[in-house]
Amino acid sequence: MELFDFTGFQIHRTDVKMNNYFTKQLKPFEITPDQWGILSVLDDDKATTQKELAEAIDRDQTTVVRMIHSLEKKGIVMRFVHDTDKRSHNLYLTDKGAALKAKVLPVVIAAHRHATRYLSETEINELKAMLEKLYASVNEE
């Protein structure tokens, strides 16, 4: 088999290009695609624990803690000790974080539309379904 015959290579190659494109779109807002993932999950009036956040963005908790710390320094995220579990933290967006999320969302939507512009809505849905199946097959490991 040739390199381009391997699905993993094709997915990785596409992911690198999409991540680079997305990074350029987010640069004016001084956030990374991973930080956008956090912003998109967090809310300004509903608590999310670090564990819930890590699961939602599919990252290990150590990486998430580092990203949260960076966003805290920027004044985008607040972290409070959990009421019942002192080892856990509740996360919220600050007013600045909520405003940033609202400002970035249209850019994210436009970037998504740009990246998928050659696909029909049906193809996008089929691609999502296939990627979920691939993810499930390797997530079992």
Stockholm file with secondary structure:
# STOCKHOLM 1.0

chainA/1-141         MELFDFTGFQIHRTDVKMNNYFTKQLKPFEITPDQWGILSVLDDDKATTQKELAEAIDRDQTTVVRMIHSLEKKGIVMRFVHDTDKRSHNLYLTDKGAALKAKVLPVVIAAHRHATRYLSETEINELKAMLEKLYASVNEE
#=GR chainA/1-141 SS CCGGGCHHHHHHHHHHHHHHHHHHHHGGGTCCHHHHHHHHHCCSSSCEEHHHHHHHHTCCHHHHHHHHHHHHHTTSEEEEECSSCTTCEEEEECHHHHHHHHHHHHHHHHHHHHHTTTSCHHHHHHHHHHHHHHHHHHHTC
#=GC SS_cons         CCGGGCHHHHHHHHHHHHHHHHHHHHGGGTCCHHHHHHHHHCCSSSCEEHHHHHHHHTCCHHHHHHHHHHHHHTTSEEEEECSSCTTCEEEEECHHHHHHHHHHHHHHHHHHHHHTTTSCHHHHHHHHHHHHHHHHHHHTC
//
